[in-house]
Amino acid sequence: YVENTNITVSDGGSGFWTNSTYNRGTNSNYVYSGDYWKWRELAVSYQVPRVALHKITDFVQEITISLQGRNLLLWTPKSNEYTDPDYSANDNNAIGVATLSQTPPTRYIGGSISFTF
């Protein structure tokens, strides 16, 4: 027994598709690293202390300030020529693989201010 430590992978281009007119033969294992780091969501809220509100007005009972973000950061290895491994525009088993030349998922950034009277 000899452990296989030299795995050949395709280049991520048209050579990936073994049934295409560009590449009819299977000459690699089509294995890609599934490693990635993702900052998927961040939400931060701050409630203004009541003591500070009473110095300004007695009319407002509470103020909450919130910031939200989604899809803020994604790191994939250089060998991953695709986009986010969790995302696919396809509705099949090619999730994370068949997204070449596809735009990444939308990054959302927002905020809110909530008043209680």
N, C-alpha and C positions, 0 to 999 in steps of 0.2 A: 504494500500500500504506500502510495506517494500522494501527499496532499497537494491539490491543485491550488497554487497561490498566484498563478498568472492567468487571470481571466480576461479574455479578449471581449471588448464591447464594440458596438458599432459607433459611428461618428454622429449619430443623431440627425443626419440629413436624409436624403431620399434613400440612402442605403438601408435605412431601417425597415422599409417595406419590402419584404421578400417577394411579394407577388407583383411588384411594379415592373415597368418596362426597363428600369435602370438596373435592377439587381434581381436576377432570377434565382440565384443560389444562396443558400444560407451559409455564410462563412464566418459568423461570429455568434456569440451566445445571446446577444441583445440584452445584456444585463447592465442596469444603471444603478448608481448609488441612490438609495431612497432617503439619504440623510438630508435634513434641513432644520433650520431654526426659524421660528416664526413668532412675531409679537402680534397675536391675533386681535386682542382687544384690550383697551385701557379705558377705565372710567374713574374719574376723580370728582368728588363733591366736597363743597365747603359750606357749612352752615354758619352764617354770621351770628355771633353771640347776641343774646337778647339784651345784654347790658349796653352794647354798642348801638342797638336799634333804639332803645329807649332814650338815648342821648340825642338821637336825630328826630324821632317821631314816636308817638304812642299809637298811631294809626296802623302801622305795619307790625305784625306779630312775629313774622319769620321771613328770612330771605335765604334761599339756597342757590348756590352757583355751581353748575356742573359742566364738565368737559368730557367728551367721549371721542374715541377713535377706534377704527377697525381696519385691519390689514395694514398696520403701521410699518412693519419691517419684515423682510423675508431674506434669508441667507440660504443659498444652495451651493453645492460644490461646483467648481468650474466645469466638471464633466456633465452636469445637468443642463442641457441646452434648451430645456422646456421651461415652462412657467411654474407656478405654484403646484406642488404635488397633491394638494387637497382639492384642486379646482379643475374642472373640465367643462367645456361647452358641449361635449358629447354625452349622450345618455346611455353609455354602454360600459364594458369592462376596460376601456382604455383610459380611465380616469388617471390623470397625472402623467400620461405617456403621450397621448395623441394631441398635444396642445402646442405643437411647434408653430411658430409665427403667430401666436395668439396673444392678444393683449392680456396683461395680468388682471386679476380681480380688482375691482374699484376700491380705492382707499377712501374711507369716510372719516371726516373730522367735523365735529359739531359741538355745540354748547347750548346751555339753557340757564335761564334765571327764573326762579320760582318765588312768588310772593304769596304770603298768607296774611290776610287782613282780619 
